[in-house]
Amino acid sequence: MESILTARSAASSRGTDVRNVVHAQDEDETTTRALAAEMRATRLQNFIRRRRDHLDLSQEEIAERLGISTRSYGSWERGCVKEWTESKLVALADALEMSEFETIRLFWYAVDRAPQPRSRTVSHHAGAQDSMHSAFLEHYSVMLNALGLPAFVIDHRWDVKMVNQAYRDLFRDVRAHPTAMPTHNFLRFGLFHPDAPSVLADHLKWQLAMLAQLSSSLERHGEDDGLQAIRRDVYRQPALLDAYLTDMPKWVLGSGTDLVHHEGAVRELRHPDPNVGLQGCRLVEETPRPLKRLGLMRLTLVLNDLDERLLTEHGDPRAHLAA
């Protein structure tokens, strides 16, 4: 009899342990979802405000375009919206003169989904369009190579589709790697290549920014196999996993970083040419419409003499991590 009672007690204890584990997992998932929602809200507010600033327009001017009061638009920019409807977001995108790519980002930040597909007329000149796209890319490559600054073209998973000679020169001393070459995928290079810190100086800042880029890209393209593969490789490295799940979200919330438009961030970069050496680097997006229609984005690494004031002005990620 005593042995039966002991067995029942042990079974009850195991059942309690299992329930505690399940409860803890549920709490972790709830916390993760809440943190993700908070991150999207922060990105949305910064995205709308920075887009208006880019257009050099006041809140009054945007409100006039929307046909609402300035006070109402101010609440939109602060995220104080009861419900983001499809029509409201489309109107906001039009008022802020957003591209298709920017409109998709707006929807993901606001309602965690892409906009509803609109009916499109199928072109009967697909072959001619393909030929036009090929000709444009060929001419664009010539133009890109004429630039003195490192520039590259990527798709939504950060696969590198086009680079110029200045970009090749920047990474000329990088050793061969099976999966993380800078001419193959920029995120993989910055996260996984052992030579990345030799070019991307103060590597912590670059890594956190790239992890944030990965998170942002997965929000828009969660089913993409390439992005999921990068995330799996992040999860295989304990230090990167901890940075992705803990440090990066804190940094994003603390700095209010716009995850795709990089004009506000100045980081350090070390050029292999000793006459250039350590430089301040501002990553600037400048994508013409034909590239956007092809789902591509051009980034330029604007190099300048290192200015410590700019580096501190835009925040040190370590300060947020220590908070």
C-alpha positions as CSV (number, residue, x, y, z in Angstrom):
1,M,0.0,0.0,0.0
2,E,2.8,2.4,0.9
3,S,4.6,1.7,-2.4
4,I,1.3,2.5,-4.3
5,L,1.0,5.8,-2.4
6,T,4.6,6.7,-3.1
7,A,4.2,5.9,-6.8
8,R,1.0,8.1,-7.0
9,S,2.8,10.9,-5.2
10,A,5.7,10.7,-7.7
11,A,3.4,10.7,-10.6
12,S,1.5,13.7,-9.2
13,S,4.8,15.5,-8.8
14,R,5.8,14.8,-12.4
15,G,2.5,16.0,-13.6
16,T,2.9,19.2,-11.7
17,D,6.4,19.7,-13.2
18,V,5.1,19.2,-16.7
19,R,2.3,21.7,-16.1
20,N,4.8,24.2,-14.7
21,V,7.0,23.8,-17.8
22,V,4.0,24.2,-20.2
23,H,2.9,27.3,-18.2
24,A,6.4,28.8,-18.4
25,Q,6.5,28.2,-22.2
26,D,3.2,29.8,-22.6
27,E,4.4,32.9,-20.6
28,D,7.5,33.0,-22.8
29,E,5.5,32.9,-26.0
30,T,3.2,35.6,-24.7
31,T,6.1,37.8,-23.8
32,T,7.7,37.2,-27.1
33,R,4.5,38.2,-29.0
34,A,4.1,41.3,-26.9
35,L,7.7,42.3,-27.5
36,A,7.3,41.7,-31.2
37,A,4.2,43.9,-31.3
38,E,6.0,46.6,-29.4
39,M,8.9,46.5,-31.8
40,R,6.5,46.8,-34.8
41,A,4.7,49.8,-33.2
42,T,8.1,51.5,-32.6
43,R,9.2,50.9,-36.2
44,L,5.9,52.1,-37.6
45,Q,6.1,55.4,-35.7
46,N,9.6,56.0,-36.8
47,F,8.9,54.8,-40.4
48,I,6.0,57.3,-40.8
49,R,7.8,60.2,-39.2
50,R,11.1,59.7,-41.1
51,R,9.2,59.3,-44.4
52,R,7.5,62.7,-43.8
53,D,10.8,64.2,-42.9
54,H,12.3,62.8,-46.1
55,L,9.6,64.6,-48.1
56,D,10.3,67.8,-46.0
57,L,6.6,68.1,-45.3
58,S,4.9,69.2,-42.1
59,Q,2.2,67.3,-40.2
60,E,-0.3,70.0,-41.4
61,E,0.6,69.3,-45.0
62,I,0.1,65.5,-44.7
63,A,-3.1,66.0,-42.8
64,E,-4.4,68.2,-45.6
65,R,-3.5,65.5,-48.2
66,L,-5.5,63.0,-46.0
67,G,-8.4,65.3,-45.5
68,I,-8.2,65.0,-41.7
69,S,-7.2,67.4,-38.9
70,T,-3.6,68.0,-37.9
71,R,-4.4,66.6,-34.5
72,S,-5.8,63.4,-36.0
73,Y,-2.7,62.9,-38.1
74,G,-0.5,63.6,-35.1
75,S,-2.2,60.7,-33.3
76,W,-1.5,58.5,-36.4
77,E,2.2,59.3,-36.2
78,R,2.2,58.6,-32.5
79,G,0.6,55.2,-33.1
80,C,-2.6,56.2,-31.3
81,V,-5.0,54.5,-33.8
82,K,-7.9,52.4,-32.7
83,E,-7.8,50.3,-35.9
84,W,-5.6,50.4,-39.0
85,T,-8.0,49.7,-41.8
86,E,-6.9,48.8,-45.4
87,S,-8.2,52.1,-46.8
88,K,-6.6,54.1,-44.0
89,L,-3.2,52.6,-44.7
90,V,-3.5,52.9,-48.5
91,A,-4.4,56.6,-48.0
92,L,-1.4,57.2,-45.7
93,A,0.9,55.5,-48.2
94,D,-0.4,57.7,-51.0
95,A,-0.1,60.9,-48.8
96,L,3.5,60.0,-48.0
97,E,4.3,59.1,-51.7
98,M,5.4,55.6,-50.8
99,S,6.7,53.1,-53.3
100,E,5.2,49.6,-53.5
101,F,8.0,48.3,-51.4
102,E,7.5,51.0,-48.7
103,T,3.8,50.4,-48.7
104,I,4.3,46.7,-48.0
105,R,6.6,47.7,-45.1
106,L,3.9,50.1,-43.8
107,F,1.3,47.3,-43.7
108,W,3.6,44.8,-42.0
109,Y,4.5,47.3,-39.3
110,A,0.8,48.4,-38.8
111,V,-1.2,45.2,-39.2
112,D,1.5,42.4,-39.4
113,R,0.5,41.4,-43.0
114,A,1.0,42.5,-46.6
115,P,-1.7,44.6,-48.3
116,Q,-4.5,42.8,-50.1
117,P,-3.5,42.0,-53.7
118,R,-5.1,44.2,-56.3
119,S,-6.3,43.1,-59.7
120,R,-3.7,43.6,-62.3
121,T,-3.9,43.3,-66.1
122,V,-1.6,40.6,-67.4
123,S,0.8,42.0,-69.9
124,H,0.9,40.5,-73.4
125,H,4.4,41.8,-73.8
126,A,6.2,39.8,-71.1
127,G,9.0,38.9,-73.5
128,A,9.6,42.5,-74.4
129,Q,9.6,43.5,-70.8
130,D,12.1,40.9,-69.9
131,S,14.3,42.2,-72.7
132,M,13.9,45.7,-71.4
133,H,14.8,44.6,-67.8
134,S,17.9,42.8,-69.0
135,A,19.0,45.9,-71.0
136,F,18.4,48.1,-68.0
137,L,20.4,45.9,-65.6
138,E,23.3,45.8,-68.1
139,H,23.4,49.6,-68.4
140,Y,22.9,50.0,-64.6
141,S,25.9,47.7,-64.0
142,V,28.0,50.1,-66.2
143,M,26.8,53.1,-64.2
144,L,27.4,51.3,-60.8
145,N,31.0,50.6,-61.8
146,A,31.6,54.2,-62.5
147,L,31.0,55.1,-58.9
148,G,34.0,55.5,-56.6
149,L,32.0,54.4,-53.5
150,P,31.3,50.7,-52.8
151,A,27.8,49.9,-53.9
152,F,25.8,46.7,-54.3
153,V,22.3,45.5,-55.3
154,I,20.4,42.9,-53.2
155,D,17.1,41.1,-53.2
156,H,14.7,40.6,-50.3
157,R,16.9,37.9,-48.7
158,W,20.0,40.1,-49.0
159,D,21.4,37.9,-51.8
160,V,23.9,40.1,-53.7
161,K,22.9,40.5,-57.3
162,M,25.3,43.2,-58.5
163,V,28.4,44.9,-57.2
164,N,30.8,47.5,-58.5
165,Q,34.6,47.4,-58.5
166,A,34.8,49.6,-55.4
167,Y,32.8,47.0,-53.5
168,R,35.2,44.2,-54.7
169,D,38.2,46.3,-53.7
170,L,36.8,46.7,-50.2
171,F,36.5,43.0,-49.6
172,R,39.5,41.9,-51.7
173,D,41.4,40.4,-48.7
174,V,38.4,38.3,-47.4
175,R,39.2,34.6,-47.5
176,A,37.1,32.1,-49.3
177,H,34.1,30.8,-47.4
178,P,31.5,28.2,-48.5
179,T,28.4,30.2,-47.5
180,A,29.3,33.7,-46.3
181,M,31.1,35.6,-49.1
182,P,30.3,39.3,-49.3
183,T,29.5,38.9,-53.0
184,H,26.9,36.2,-52.3
185,N,24.9,37.4,-49.3
186,F,25.6,40.5,-47.2
187,L,23.8,39.3,-44.1
188,R,25.6,36.0,-44.1
189,F,29.0,37.7,-44.5
190,G,28.4,40.1,-41.6
191,L,27.0,37.4,-39.3
192,F,29.1,34.3,-40.0
193,H,32.3,35.1,-41.9
194,P,35.4,35.0,-39.6
195,D,37.0,37.9,-41.6
196,A,33.9,40.2,-41.2
197,P,35.3,42.0,-38.1
198,S,38.5,42.9,-40.1
199,V,36.4,45.0,-42.5
200,L,33.3,45.8,-40.4
201,A,35.0,47.5,-37.5
202,D,33.3,47.6,-34.1
203,H,31.6,44.4,-35.3
204,L,29.0,44.4,-32.5
205,K,27.2,47.4,-34.0
206,W,27.2,45.8,-37.5
207,Q,26.0,42.4,-36.1
208,L,23.1,43.9,-34.1
209,A,22.0,45.9,-37.2
210,M,22.2,42.8,-39.4
211,L,20.2,40.7,-36.9
212,A,17.6,43.5,-36.9
213,Q,17.6,43.4,-40.7
214,L,17.0,39.6,-40.6
215,S,14.1,40.1,-38.2
216,S,12.6,42.8,-40.4
217,S,13.0,40.7,-43.6
218,L,11.4,37.7,-41.9
219,E,8.4,39.8,-40.9
220,R,7.8,40.5,-44.6
221,H,8.9,37.2,-46.1
222,G,8.4,34.7,-43.3
223,E,8.1,31.7,-45.7
224,D,11.3,32.4,-47.5
225,D,13.6,29.4,-47.3
226,G,16.8,31.5,-47.6
227,L,15.9,33.8,-44.7
228,Q,14.8,30.8,-42.6
229,A,18.1,29.1,-43.3
230,I,20.0,32.2,-42.1
231,R,17.9,32.2,-38.9
232,R,18.6,28.5,-38.4
233,D,22.3,29.2,-38.6
234,V,21.9,32.1,-36.1
235,Y,20.2,29.7,-33.7
236,R,23.1,27.2,-34.0
237,Q,25.5,29.7,-32.5
238,P,24.8,30.5,-28.8
239,A,26.3,34.0,-28.8
240,L,24.3,35.0,-32.0
241,L,21.1,33.4,-30.7
242,D,21.4,35.3,-27.4
243,A,22.0,38.6,-29.4
244,Y,19.0,37.8,-31.7
245,L,16.5,37.0,-29.0
246,T,17.6,39.4,-26.2
247,D,20.2,42.1,-27.2
248,M,18.8,43.0,-30.6
249,P,15.2,43.7,-29.5
250,K,16.3,45.8,-26.6
251,W,18.6,47.8,-28.9
252,V,15.9,48.4,-31.4
253,L,13.4,49.5,-28.8
254,G,16.0,51.7,-27.2
255,S,17.4,53.4,-30.3
256,G,14.2,53.5,-32.4
257,T,16.3,52.3,-35.3
258,D,14.6,52.3,-38.8
259,L,15.6,48.8,-39.9
260,V,15.7,49.2,-43.6
261,H,16.6,52.9,-44.3
262,H,20.1,53.2,-42.9
263,E,20.7,56.9,-43.4
264,G,20.6,57.6,-39.6
265,A,23.3,55.1,-38.7
266,V,27.1,55.8,-38.9
267,R,29.3,52.8,-38.2
268,E,33.0,52.1,-38.5
269,L,34.6,50.4,-41.5
270,R,38.2,49.4,-42.2
271,H,39.3,49.6,-45.8
272,P,42.2,47.3,-46.8
273,D,43.9,50.2,-48.6
274,P,46.3,51.7,-46.0
275,N,45.8,55.1,-47.5
276,V,42.1,54.8,-46.7
277,G,42.1,52.8,-43.5
278,L,39.5,53.3,-40.8
279,Q,36.5,55.2,-42.0
280,G,33.1,56.3,-40.9
281,C,30.4,54.4,-43.0
282,R,26.9,55.5,-43.7
283,L,24.8,52.9,-45.5
284,V,22.5,54.7,-47.9
285,E,19.6,53.2,-49.9
286,E,19.1,54.7,-53.3
287,T,16.9,52.5,-55.5
288,P,15.5,53.5,-58.9
289,R,12.0,52.4,-59.8
290,P,13.0,49.7,-62.3
291,L,15.1,48.0,-59.6
292,K,12.1,48.2,-57.2
293,R,9.8,46.6,-59.7
294,L,12.3,43.7,-59.9
295,G,12.2,43.4,-56.1
296,L,15.8,44.7,-55.8
297,M,17.4,47.4,-53.6
298,R,20.6,49.3,-54.1
299,L,22.8,50.1,-51.1
300,T,25.9,52.4,-51.1
301,L,28.6,52.4,-48.4
302,V,29.3,56.1,-48.1
303,L,32.8,56.4,-46.6
304,N,34.0,59.5,-44.7
305,D,36.8,60.5,-42.3
306,L,35.9,59.0,-39.0
307,D,33.9,61.5,-36.8
308,E,33.5,60.3,-33.2
309,R,30.7,62.8,-32.7
310,L,28.6,61.1,-35.3
311,L,29.2,57.6,-33.8
312,T,28.1,58.7,-30.3
313,E,25.3,60.9,-31.7
314,H,23.4,57.9,-33.1
315,G,23.9,55.8,-30.0
316,D,26.1,53.0,-28.9
317,P,24.3,49.6,-28.9
318,R,26.2,48.6,-25.8
319,A,24.5,51.4,-23.8
320,H,21.1,49.8,-24.6
321,L,22.3,46.3,-23.8
322,A,23.6,47.4,-20.4
323,A,20.3,49.1,-19.5
